[in-house]
Structure formats: structure tokens, C-alpha cells
């Protein structure tokens, strides 16, 4: 994906003139203070991508294999795994092509590289957008299953779930094409940042409300058992820890990338912002890390899915 103002990785690799950097270096800035620049080795990019690839392929295979998992909730989880899979595959593909170009193994014209770069950029961007959408869809699905339990199967039907899934994929592809085409327009960047903030707010509100309802339910049970304080505190702490991990991982993995986009709008020429721009590849690595963590949070906690994984 383009660094949105800096050189594209594939086109930049045709030059092969950038000096090798240490994993952690202080890059001097002529107009400001020194920059802390974290260089992500290509081998680490490939390794993270392969780990994510294996994890998410296992999730998709397990859900496809077990008919008991053929429900809207698991279909959303399966689509999240596919989105994370595309995030990893796209970045691995881009890194592999870049290495082949640098080594001189892949010889092609700059125009063809430009087209290949655009295709990979659209693939990366659409997988990111769809991943965020399916995270939101999973949160909404869980919210309905808790607050509208008796009506859940009439509200979240399989045909409706398939329509939602199709709409998310189509919207992700269309918005990604627009984003890559007009990535140097401020409005496009602001829309993408606004989308991230909206998803973060949606997930925070829904999960906090679900936690409050669960604590209220536990408090009612505790009153019946006359053990209100121990049960309520223990359950509340466990629920708060789970919520912190869920939202914390989401914010830490996605936040730096969208901070990068925000700073392009707010301070594109400022030296301090320039230091942050230098760590764009680190932000992409964090997104791949999120693709590794998502199966642990949303899929592997299911006993039925773990049992199917053992068979797979």
C-alpha cells in the first residue's frame, strides 16, 4: 500500500538506492530533531504473514468442515479470517515482489510494476476495510444475541447474514478503489479515518453495554445465592480484563496506521510528523499482528471450533 505521500514500495524498489538500515536507528532530520525509525526486516514481514496465513486458513477450514458452525456468527468470524488472510497475503506478495525486483530476478517495465502495485494496494486496502467491517458485524451480532436473545434467530437469519457479508465485500472493494485512486485528496483520508473512529466507537459502546448487562445478571444471581460481593467483583474484573484486551488490541494494532493518515492531513510538512511517516512499515506490521491475534480472540476460544481444528 502506498505510504500516502512517500514513495511506493514496489516502485521504490526499482531504484535499489536506499541504504540498508539497522532494525532500530535514529534518522537525522535536517529541519528538526532526530527521528526514531523502526525498520521492519522483510524476513519479519514474511514470517508474520505466514503465521497469519496458517492461523486464518485453519479457521476457515474448520468452519467449512463442521456443519454445527454453519451459523451467522461463525460466518462473520469466517469472513473476518478471510479478510485477515488477504491482509497477510497481500503484504507478503508485495514484499516478495519487492525482493525479486531488488535481486534482479523479476525484470519488468515500470508501467507494469505500477499496475501490479495498484492491484496489490487495492487488495490490501479492501482487506483492511472488510476486516474492520466484520469486526463491527461480530460486535453487533453478539449484542443482538444478548439483548434480543428470544428474537435473535428471526433477526439474524442466514439469508440476511449473507446479504450483509456480500454488501461488506462489495463496499470494501469499491471504497478501496476510490481510496487508492484519490489517496492524495484530504477528503478521502478524512473519510477513512472517520470510518476507523466510527468502528472503534461502535465496538466500545456495544461491548461496554454487554459487559454492564453481564455484570447486572451476575449481581442478580449473586443476590439469590447471598454471595453478592465475591461473585460480582470477580466476574466484573474478568469481564473488564476481556474487554480491555479486545478493544486494546484493536486500538494498538490499527490506531498507528490511522494516526499516520490523520497526520498526513494535519501536518504533512512538520518534522515531527515526518518522523512518524518513516515508520509506515511498522504500522503495516502491527496490522498483520492483528490478523494473528484475531483468531485467538474470536475463533479459537470456541470449544466446538477447537475440536474441529484437532480433526483438521
URFEN-V548468 format. One record per helix or strand. SS is the DSSP state (~ for helix, > for strand). FROM is the first residue (numbers start at 1). LEN is the number of residues. Records with the same first field share a line. If there is no record, write none. Layout:
SS: FROM-LEN ; FROM-LEN
This chain:
~: 9-7 ; 42-24 ; 67-3 ; 72-32 ; 110-38 ; 149-7 ; 158-24 ; 186-40 ; 228-39 ; 271-7 ; 280-20 ; 303-9
>: 24-4 ; 35-4
